[in-house]
Amino acid sequence: MTNVNKVVVRIAAERIMKGGLNPKTELVYVIDDITNPDYRLAVENYILNATEGI
């Protein structure tokens, strides 16, 4: 895995978890919007760690 910016990961994950908008598309941000595999994995891991009961 390459270096990912933890702040970017947190912001993306929080937007996805809260149903926020993707700034590029103005649609609800979903995990499929993340095309970089390293960032996608980091966001998935962040969401799993931040979700209770998993």
C-alpha positions, 0 to 999 in steps of 0.5 A: 500500500502506498502512503495515503493521507489520513485526513483525506481518508477520514473526510471521505469515510465520514462523508460516506457514513453520513450520506454526504455529497461527493464534491465532484458529482454533487451526488451522495458519496459512495465507496464506488466513487473512490477509484484509487485502490489504496484509498478505497482500502483505507476508507473501507478499513476506516469505516469498519473500525468506526462502525460499532457492532462489526 
